[in-house]
């Protein structure tokens, strides 16, 4: 089959027609999620990336629609800015018998190595918080493992049972 194009159709129109099908499809639900580059486990120190440690209380886990910060869980309520490496949104927090709402901006810097968290509003943390990407720390610490459910743990070594 041969496609015949009338001479009156410009090359610009034809290229726009052909390339128009190559554009990514916009999914409106993407605006209601946290960008993939922001998702993951983030710790203020390397020790925070090992949740079984007693002093790992500054670990932040970011999922598609929620944050977990120490003993508090925050559900994404309203997105105000969403870019590939940034989200500014309002979160509904709950933890230790309390609930509160906070506006937080999360920025990923240094090719994904660093997350900067800025809280805005009443009782907000006044200074930005700097987190390390726990997944990138795994590369330099091969004795840590990351199971499929997303929590970094140390490999289990069970004692031999005497019979």
C-alpha positions in Angstrom: 0.0 0.0 0.0 1.4 3.4 -0.9 0.5 6.6 1.0 0.0 9.5 -1.3 0.3 13.0 0.2 -1.1 15.9 -1.8 1.6 18.5 -2.7 -0.4 21.2 -0.8 0.4 19.6 2.6 3.5 21.3 4.0 6.4 19.3 5.4 5.9 21.0 8.8 2.3 19.8 9.0 3.3 16.2 8.0 6.2 16.1 10.5 3.8 17.4 13.2 1.3 14.7 12.3 3.9 11.9 12.4 5.7 13.2 15.6 2.4 13.9 17.4 2.0 10.2 18.1 5.4 10.0 19.7 4.6 12.4 22.6 4.2 10.8 26.1 0.7 10.5 27.3 -0.2 12.7 30.2 -1.8 10.8 33.0 -3.7 13.3 35.3 -3.3 10.9 38.2 0.5 11.5 38.1 -0.1 14.9 39.6 -1.5 13.3 42.7 1.6 11.2 43.4 5.1 11.8 44.6 7.7 11.7 41.8 9.7 8.5 41.5 13.0 10.3 42.0 11.8 11.5 45.5 10.5 8.1 46.5 12.7 5.8 48.6 14.4 5.6 51.9 16.3 8.7 53.2 18.4 9.0 56.3 20.1 12.0 57.9 23.1 9.7 58.6 24.1 6.3 57.3 23.0 4.7 60.6 19.4 6.0 60.0 19.3 3.7 56.9 19.3 0.6 59.1 15.9 0.6 60.6 16.7 -2.2 63.1 19.1 0.1 64.9 17.9 1.7 68.1 19.2 5.1 67.0 17.6 5.0 63.5 14.9 7.6 64.4 15.6 10.0 61.5 14.8 7.6 58.7 12.2 8.9 56.2 10.4 6.6 53.8 8.8 8.2 50.8 6.2 6.1 48.8 3.9 7.0 45.9 1.4 8.8 48.2 2.8 8.9 51.7 5.7 9.7 54.0 6.8 7.8 57.1 8.9 9.8 59.5 10.0 8.0 62.6 6.7 7.1 64.3 4.5 9.4 62.2 2.8 8.6 58.9 1.7 11.3 56.5 -0.7 10.8 53.6 -0.5 13.1 50.6 -3.5 15.5 50.7 -2.9 18.2 48.1 -0.1 18.7 45.6 0.8 22.4 44.8 4.0 21.8 42.8 5.2 18.6 41.1 8.3 18.3 39.0 10.6 15.4 38.3 12.8 16.2 41.3 10.5 18.3 43.4 7.2 18.1 45.2 5.5 20.7 47.3 2.4 19.4 49.0 0.2 19.3 52.0 0.3 16.1 54.1 -2.1 14.8 56.7 0.1 13.4 59.6 -0.9 10.9 62.3 1.2 9.4 65.0 1.4 8.8 68.7 -2.3 9.5 69.1 -2.2 12.9 67.4 -3.1 14.3 63.9 -1.9 17.4 62.2 -1.5 18.9 58.7 1.8 20.2 57.3 3.0 21.7 54.0 6.3 20.2 53.0 8.6 20.7 50.0 10.9 17.8 49.0 13.8 18.5 46.6 16.2 15.9 45.2 19.7 17.2 44.5 23.2 15.9 43.6 22.0 13.4 41.0 19.7 11.7 43.5 22.1 11.5 46.5 20.5 14.2 48.6 16.9 15.1 49.6 16.2 18.5 51.1 13.0 18.8 53.2 11.5 22.2 54.0 8.4 22.4 56.3 6.1 25.4 56.1 3.5 26.6 58.5 2.5 26.4 62.1 5.0 24.4 64.2 7.2 23.7 61.2 10.8 22.8 61.5 12.5 26.2 61.0 15.6 25.0 59.1 15.8 22.7 56.0 16.6 19.1 56.7 19.2 17.3 54.6 18.9 13.5 54.0 21.1 10.9 52.3 19.7 8.4 49.8 19.9 5.0 51.6 19.8 3.0 48.3 23.0 4.8 47.2 24.6 4.0 50.6 24.0 0.3 49.9 26.4 0.5 47.0 29.2 1.4 49.4 28.1 -1.1 52.1 27.6 -4.5 50.6 26.9 -6.2 53.9 23.5 -4.5 54.0 20.6 -5.9 52.0 17.4 -4.4 50.8 14.5 -6.9 50.7 11.6 -6.4 48.2 9.4 -4.7 50.7 11.8 -1.7 50.8 13.4 -1.9 54.2 17.1 -2.1 54.5 18.2 -4.7 57.0 21.3 -6.7 57.9 21.5 -10.3 56.7 20.2 -12.7 59.4 22.7 -15.1 60.9 20.9 -17.7 63.0 22.9 -19.6 65.7 23.3 -23.3 65.2 20.9 -25.3 67.3 22.4 -28.1 69.4 20.5 -31.3 69.6 
